Amino acid sequence: MTEGATAPVTTAADLTLVVPGLLGPWPGGMAAGCGTRLPVLERWLARGRLERGPRLPDDWLGEPGAGPSLAGLCHLADLGDAPPAGVLCAEPVHLRADRDRLLLFGPETLAIEPEEAEALVEAFNRHFEPQGLRLEAARPARWYLHHRETQGPGLPPLTAVLGREPPVASDPGWRALLNEIQMLFFAHPVNEARLAAGRPVISGLWAWGEASLCPAAAVSALDGLWSDEPVWIGWARHAGIERHDLPADAREWLARRGGGRHLVWLGHAEAAWAYGRFEDWLEVLEMLEREWFTPLASALMRGRLRALRLLDGRGRQLLLRRVDALRLWRRPRPLAQWLGEAA
């Protein structure tokens, strides 16, 4: 639900467009074989001002206590209140064997039913309540762990490890606890039924979020934030920023936005990139070119945007102004030539 109503205006705006996974990177052979052409994005990359940008989420995180915790912001978004100290995002995950390692898959791959979440949460609380632990399911796929420990497990946000071999908790006590949770879930009837039905089991919990969110100053002084991500919904409420549901496309955003500075978070490409699904990722980029980049390029030329800053979340940001479109001597390079390049 939109937190603030926006009347259509003609005032020019500054837009920061965050698209994690936009340019990969992908392995060289895979990138070289990409024949997809995205004319608008390729022109932007050729004529805009490519600078070093933040690596997300790392560059916007601080030590616990330096600001609101990620888990606290997500809890605020999902349940409408700031929790007491000692809460973590505890997302149900699946571990899949791949040769000599385990790869981690997030809750979006599990299609967890409400009754499955309820049963596992009830079993967890019955087993661990004597240890001062309580699991809370805000939604079937978004859970929170309340604890009394002085420090958390030190794990990164789930999006940073999707499709990869996950690191282990830095604290021995947390490592033991997370292993015990895996054993509890493995033997639960919910997973027995999922296994019998050929569905991926809910292997355990990824407990993260004690780090604080300390974004760039520009993100703290926005006139509008457009995202459906829990951490950004919570941040908007915490910082008093007007927050809106993510529009279907740039045309809708242009019709609804006001003047000033805005941030739009487009997470469409992130999961496909994280899981190595190259064809799915290309489909997402073609959709973004059609539904977002093309209308925004037109708005930039017509003066409806003063500036567009495009962040890929991997250390690259592209600054575009109307005058950049006149740099015709900078010829676009095929998309494939950008995909294997590290930031």
C-alpha positions as CSV (number, residue, x, y, z in Angstrom):
1,M,0.0,0.0,0.0
2,T,1.4,3.4,-0.9
3,E,2.5,5.4,2.1
4,G,2.1,8.8,0.4
5,A,-0.1,10.1,-2.4
6,T,1.7,11.9,-5.2
7,A,0.0,14.3,-7.6
8,P,1.3,14.4,-11.2
9,V,3.6,17.4,-11.7
10,T,5.8,18.7,-14.5
11,T,8.8,19.6,-12.3
12,A,12.0,17.9,-13.3
13,A,13.3,15.2,-11.0
14,D,16.6,13.6,-10.2
15,L,16.4,9.8,-10.2
16,T,18.7,7.1,-8.7
17,L,17.8,3.8,-10.3
18,V,19.3,0.8,-8.5
19,V,19.3,-2.5,-10.5
20,P,21.3,-5.1,-8.6
21,G,22.8,-7.7,-11.0
22,L,22.3,-5.4,-14.0
23,L,25.7,-6.1,-15.6
24,G,26.5,-9.4,-14.0
25,P,29.4,-10.0,-14.2
26,W,29.2,-13.3,-16.0
27,P,31.9,-15.8,-16.9
28,G,33.8,-14.8,-20.0
29,G,32.6,-17.5,-22.3
30,M,29.0,-16.9,-21.4
31,A,29.3,-13.2,-21.8
32,A,31.0,-13.5,-25.2
33,G,28.3,-15.7,-26.5
34,C,25.6,-13.1,-25.7
35,G,24.0,-11.7,-28.9
36,T,21.3,-9.7,-27.2
37,R,21.4,-6.0,-28.0
38,L,19.8,-3.3,-25.8
39,P,20.2,-0.1,-27.7
40,V,19.2,2.3,-24.9
41,L,21.3,0.7,-22.2
42,E,24.3,0.4,-24.6
43,R,24.0,4.2,-25.5
44,W,23.9,5.0,-21.8
45,L,27.0,3.0,-21.1
46,A,28.8,4.6,-24.0
47,R,27.8,8.3,-23.4
48,G,27.2,8.5,-19.6
49,R,29.8,9.1,-17.0
50,L,30.8,5.8,-15.6
51,E,32.1,6.1,-12.0
52,R,32.9,3.9,-9.1
53,G,29.7,3.3,-7.1
54,P,28.7,1.4,-4.0
55,R,29.0,-2.4,-3.7
56,L,25.6,-3.3,-2.2
57,P,24.8,-4.1,0.4
58,D,28.3,-3.9,1.9
59,D,29.0,-0.2,1.4
60,W,25.7,0.8,3.0
61,L,26.2,-1.3,6.1
62,G,27.6,-0.2,9.5
63,E,28.5,-1.9,12.8
64,P,25.6,-3.0,15.0
65,G,24.3,0.0,16.8
66,A,25.6,2.6,14.3
67,G,22.0,2.9,12.9
68,P,18.8,0.9,12.7
69,S,19.5,-2.7,12.2
70,L,18.5,-4.4,8.9
71,A,16.4,-6.9,10.8
72,G,14.7,-4.2,12.8
73,L,13.9,-2.3,9.6
74,C,12.4,-5.4,8.0
75,H,10.4,-6.1,11.1
76,L,9.1,-2.6,11.1
77,A,8.0,-3.0,7.4
78,D,6.3,-6.4,8.0
79,L,4.8,-5.9,11.4
80,G,4.5,-2.2,11.8
81,D,6.6,-1.8,14.9
82,A,10.2,-1.4,15.8
83,P,11.2,-4.6,17.7
84,P,13.3,-4.6,20.9
85,A,17.0,-5.4,20.6
86,G,17.8,-9.0,19.7
87,V,15.9,-9.7,16.5
88,L,17.3,-11.3,13.3
89,C,15.8,-12.0,9.9
90,A,15.6,-15.8,9.9
91,E,14.7,-16.8,6.4
92,P,13.9,-20.4,5.5
93,V,16.4,-21.7,3.0
94,H,17.2,-24.8,1.0
95,L,20.7,-26.3,0.8
96,R,21.4,-28.3,-2.4
97,A,24.5,-30.5,-2.9
98,D,26.6,-29.6,-6.0
99,R,29.6,-31.8,-6.5
100,D,31.8,-31.1,-3.5
101,R,29.9,-28.2,-2.0
102,L,26.5,-27.0,-0.8
103,L,24.7,-24.2,-2.5
104,L,22.1,-22.0,-0.8
105,F,18.7,-21.2,-2.2
106,G,16.3,-18.6,-0.8
107,P,12.6,-18.9,0.3
108,E,11.4,-17.7,-3.2
109,T,12.4,-21.2,-4.5
110,L,10.4,-23.0,-1.8
111,A,6.8,-22.0,-2.2
112,I,6.1,-22.4,1.5
113,E,2.5,-22.9,2.4
114,P,1.1,-21.0,5.5
115,E,0.4,-24.2,7.3
116,E,4.0,-25.4,6.7
117,A,5.4,-22.2,8.2
118,E,3.1,-22.4,11.1
119,A,4.1,-26.0,11.9
120,L,7.8,-25.4,11.7
121,V,7.6,-22.2,13.8
122,E,5.6,-24.1,16.4
123,A,8.1,-26.9,16.5
124,F,11.0,-24.4,16.8
125,N,9.4,-22.5,19.6
126,R,8.5,-25.7,21.5
127,H,12.1,-26.9,21.2
128,F,14.1,-23.7,21.8
129,E,11.9,-21.6,24.1
130,P,13.8,-22.8,27.2
131,Q,16.9,-21.2,25.6
132,G,15.2,-17.9,25.3
133,L,14.7,-18.1,21.5
134,R,11.4,-17.4,19.7
135,L,10.6,-17.7,16.0
136,E,8.0,-15.4,14.5
137,A,6.5,-15.8,11.0
138,A,5.4,-12.4,9.6
139,R,4.6,-14.2,6.3
140,P,5.0,-17.8,5.1
141,A,8.4,-17.0,3.7
142,R,9.6,-14.2,6.0
143,W,10.5,-15.1,9.6
144,Y,12.1,-13.4,12.5
145,L,14.2,-14.8,15.3
146,H,14.1,-13.2,18.7
147,H,17.1,-13.9,21.0
148,R,18.9,-12.8,24.1
149,E,22.5,-13.1,22.8
150,T,24.9,-10.1,23.1
151,Q,25.9,-10.6,19.4
152,G,24.5,-12.1,16.3
153,P,25.9,-14.8,14.0
154,G,27.7,-12.3,11.8
155,L,26.2,-13.6,8.6
156,P,25.7,-11.4,5.5
157,P,22.3,-10.6,4.0
158,L,20.7,-13.5,2.2
159,T,20.9,-11.8,-1.2
160,A,24.7,-11.7,-0.9
161,V,24.9,-15.5,-0.8
162,L,22.1,-16.8,-3.0
163,G,23.3,-19.5,-5.3
164,R,26.6,-19.7,-3.6
165,E,28.3,-21.8,-1.0
166,P,27.3,-20.1,2.2
167,P,29.7,-18.9,4.9
168,V,29.4,-20.2,8.4
169,A,28.5,-18.2,11.5
170,S,31.5,-16.5,13.1
171,D,30.4,-17.3,16.6
172,P,30.7,-21.0,17.7
173,G,27.5,-20.8,19.7
174,W,25.5,-19.6,16.7
175,R,27.1,-22.3,14.5
176,A,25.9,-25.0,16.9
177,L,22.4,-23.4,17.1
178,L,22.0,-23.2,13.3
179,N,23.1,-26.8,12.9
180,E,20.7,-27.9,15.6
181,I,17.9,-26.1,13.7
182,Q,18.8,-28.0,10.5
183,M,18.5,-31.3,12.4
184,L,15.1,-30.3,13.9
185,F,13.7,-29.3,10.5
186,F,15.2,-32.4,8.7
187,A,13.2,-34.8,10.9
188,H,9.9,-32.7,10.8
189,P,6.8,-34.1,9.1
190,V,6.6,-30.9,7.0
191,N,9.9,-31.9,5.3
192,E,9.0,-35.5,5.1
193,A,5.9,-34.6,3.2
194,R,7.8,-32.2,0.9
195,L,10.4,-34.8,0.2
196,A,7.8,-37.4,-0.7
197,A,6.1,-34.9,-3.0
198,G,9.4,-34.1,-4.8
199,R,9.6,-30.6,-3.4
200,P,12.8,-29.0,-2.0
201,V,13.0,-29.4,1.8
202,I,13.3,-26.4,4.1
203,S,16.8,-27.1,5.3
204,G,17.2,-24.5,7.9
205,L,17.3,-20.8,8.6
206,W,19.6,-18.0,7.4
207,A,19.9,-15.7,10.4
208,W,21.1,-12.2,9.5
209,G,20.4,-8.5,10.0
210,E,22.3,-7.3,13.1
211,A,24.3,-4.9,10.9
212,S,23.0,-1.4,10.7
213,L,21.9,0.4,7.5
214,C,24.0,3.5,6.9
215,P,23.3,4.5,3.3
216,A,24.8,7.3,1.5
217,A,23.8,10.8,2.6
218,A,21.8,11.2,-0.7
219,V,19.6,8.3,0.2
220,S,18.8,9.8,3.6
221,A,17.5,13.0,2.0
222,L,15.1,11.6,-0.6
223,D,11.8,13.1,-1.6
224,G,10.5,9.8,-2.7
225,L,11.5,6.1,-2.3
226,W,9.9,3.5,-4.6
227,S,10.4,-0.1,-3.5
228,D,8.6,-3.1,-2.3
229,E,11.7,-4.5,-0.5
230,P,11.1,-4.8,3.3
231,V,14.4,-3.1,4.3
232,W,13.6,0.0,2.2
233,I,10.0,0.1,3.4
234,G,11.3,0.1,7.0
235,W,14.0,2.6,6.2
236,A,11.4,5.0,4.7
237,R,9.3,4.8,7.8
238,H,12.4,5.2,10.1
239,A,13.7,8.2,8.1
240,G,10.4,9.8,7.5
241,I,10.7,9.5,3.7
242,E,7.7,9.3,1.5
243,R,7.5,5.7,0.3
244,H,5.5,4.3,-2.7
245,D,4.9,0.9,-4.1
246,L,7.1,0.0,-7.0
247,P,5.3,1.1,-10.2
248,A,4.7,-1.4,-13.0
249,D,7.0,0.6,-15.4
250,A,8.7,4.0,-15.9
251,R,5.7,5.5,-17.6
252,E,3.6,5.0,-14.4
253,W,6.5,6.3,-12.3
254,L,6.8,9.4,-14.5
255,A,3.0,10.0,-14.2
256,R,3.0,9.7,-10.4
257,R,6.3,11.1,-9.1
258,G,6.8,14.6,-7.8
259,G,9.8,16.8,-8.1
260,G,13.0,16.5,-6.1
261,R,15.2,13.4,-5.6
262,H,13.9,9.9,-5.9
263,L,15.2,6.4,-5.6
264,V,13.7,3.4,-7.4
265,W,14.9,-0.1,-6.5
266,L,14.4,-2.6,-9.3
267,G,15.4,-6.1,-7.9
268,H,14.1,-8.0,-10.9
269,A,17.5,-9.2,-12.2
270,E,19.2,-10.1,-8.9
271,A,17.9,-13.6,-8.3
272,A,18.4,-14.7,-11.9
273,W,22.0,-13.4,-11.8
274,A,22.7,-15.0,-8.3
275,Y,21.4,-18.4,-9.4
276,G,23.3,-18.3,-12.7
277,R,20.2,-18.4,-14.9
278,F,21.6,-16.5,-17.9
279,E,18.6,-16.8,-20.2
280,D,16.2,-15.7,-17.4
281,W,18.5,-12.8,-16.7
282,L,18.5,-11.7,-20.3
283,E,14.7,-11.8,-20.4
284,V,14.7,-9.5,-17.4
285,L,17.1,-7.1,-19.0
286,E,14.9,-7.0,-22.2
287,M,11.9,-6.2,-20.0
288,L,13.8,-3.4,-18.2
289,E,15.0,-1.9,-21.6
290,R,11.4,-1.9,-22.8
291,E,9.5,-0.9,-19.7
292,W,12.1,1.3,-17.9
293,F,15.1,2.4,-19.8
294,T,13.4,3.5,-23.0
295,P,10.7,5.8,-21.3
296,L,13.4,7.2,-19.0
297,A,15.7,8.0,-21.9
298,S,12.8,9.9,-23.5
299,A,12.1,11.8,-20.2
300,L,15.7,12.7,-19.9
301,M,15.8,14.2,-23.4
302,R,12.6,16.1,-22.9
303,G,13.8,17.6,-19.6
304,R,11.4,15.7,-17.3
305,L,14.5,14.3,-15.6
306,R,17.4,16.5,-14.6
307,A,19.7,13.6,-14.0
308,L,19.6,9.8,-13.9
309,R,22.1,7.8,-11.8
310,L,22.1,4.1,-12.5
311,L,23.7,1.8,-9.9
312,D,24.4,-1.9,-10.6
313,G,25.2,-2.8,-7.0
314,R,28.5,-4.2,-8.0
315,G,30.6,-1.1,-7.8
316,R,29.6,0.8,-10.9
317,Q,27.4,3.8,-11.2
318,L,26.5,5.7,-14.4
319,L,25.5,9.4,-14.3
320,L,23.4,10.6,-17.2
321,R,22.3,14.1,-18.0
322,R,20.6,15.5,-21.1
323,V,23.8,16.8,-22.5
324,D,25.3,13.3,-22.5
325,A,23.0,12.3,-25.3
326,L,25.0,14.7,-27.5
327,R,28.2,12.8,-27.1
328,L,27.6,11.1,-30.4
329,W,31.3,10.4,-31.0
330,R,31.1,7.8,-28.3
331,R,29.8,4.8,-30.1
332,P,27.9,2.1,-28.2
333,R,29.5,-1.2,-27.6
334,P,27.6,-4.5,-27.6
335,L,26.2,-5.5,-24.3
336,A,28.4,-8.6,-24.3
337,Q,31.5,-6.5,-23.9
338,W,30.3,-5.1,-20.6
339,L,29.2,-8.4,-18.9
340,G,32.5,-9.9,-18.1
341,E,34.1,-6.7,-16.8
342,A,34.7,-6.4,-13.1
343,A,34.0,-3.1,-11.4
